[in-house]
Amino acid sequence: MKRSDLIAAIAAESGCSKKDVDAMLEAFCSVATDALRQRDPIVLKGFGTLSPREQNSRPARNPKTGEVVIIPKRLSVKFSVGKFLFEDLNK
C-alpha cells in the first residue's frame, strides 16, 4: 500500500478529509522519528511496537570489487507485531 492509498483509506474510514489525514500522518512520522532517535520505543497496544536497535559496526565485502569494508555502527528499527494484529492476521 502506497502512502496515497493509506491516506485515502484512512480518510474514507474516519470521515476526515485527505488533507487532514495527510497532515496527521506527517505529524505522526515526525514525532515517531524524533522518539526513535532518542531511543524511545513507539508502542501501539495491540498493533505492535517500533523499537530502536543499535547495530554494531561490522566488516562486509563489496560485491563488485571483493574489497572488505567496515559498515559503521548505526541505528535501525525493529517492529514487533502486537497480539491482536497477530491473531487477526492468522485467523
C-alpha positions in Angstrom: 0.0 0.0 0.0 1.4 3.4 -1.0 1.2 6.5 1.1 -1.6 8.0 -1.0 -3.6 4.7 -0.8 -3.2 4.7 3.0 -4.4 8.4 3.2 -7.4 7.6 1.1 -8.3 4.6 3.1 -8.0 6.4 6.5 -10.0 9.3 5.1 -12.8 7.0 4.0 -12.8 5.1 7.3 -12.7 8.1 9.6 -14.7 10.7 7.6 -11.8 13.2 7.8 -10.5 14.9 4.7 -7.5 13.6 2.8 -5.7 16.8 3.6 -6.3 16.4 7.4 -5.2 12.8 7.3 -2.1 13.7 5.3 -1.2 16.3 8.0 -1.8 13.8 10.8 0.3 11.2 9.1 3.1 13.7 8.5 2.9 14.7 12.2 3.0 11.0 13.3 6.0 10.3 11.2 7.8 13.4 12.6 7.0 12.6 16.2 7.9 8.9 15.8 11.2 9.7 14.1 12.2 12.1 16.9 11.2 9.5 19.6 13.2 6.7 17.9 16.2 9.0 17.5 16.1 9.5 21.3 16.0 5.6 21.7 12.3 5.6 22.8 10.1 2.8 21.5 6.7 3.6 19.9 4.1 1.3 21.4 0.7 0.9 19.7 -1.0 -1.5 22.0 -2.4 -4.5 20.2 -0.9 -3.4 16.8 2.8 -3.5 17.5 6.0 -1.8 18.8 8.7 0.0 16.9 11.9 -0.3 18.9 15.2 1.4 18.1 18.2 -1.0 17.8 21.8 -0.2 17.7 23.7 -2.3 15.2 27.4 -2.6 15.9 30.0 -1.9 13.2 30.9 -5.0 11.2 33.0 -6.0 8.2 31.4 -6.6 4.9 32.5 -7.3 1.3 32.0 -5.0 -1.7 30.3 -7.4 -4.2 31.9 -5.7 -7.2 35.5 -5.5 -6.0 35.7 -8.0 -3.3 37.2 -5.4 -1.0 36.5 -5.7 2.7 34.8 -2.5 4.0 33.6 -1.7 7.5 29.9 -0.9 7.9 29.8 1.7 10.7 27.7 1.4 13.9 24.1 2.6 13.2 20.6 2.8 14.5 17.9 0.7 13.0 14.2 0.0 13.9 12.7 -3.4 14.7 8.9 -4.0 14.5 7.4 -6.4 16.9 3.8 -7.4 16.0 1.2 -7.0 18.7 -1.1 -9.8 20.0 -4.3 -8.5 18.4 -2.7 -7.8 15.0 -1.0 -11.2 15.0 -4.2 -13.0 15.9 -6.2 -11.1 13.3 -3.7 -11.8 10.6 -3.7 -15.5 11.4 -7.5 -16.2 11.5 
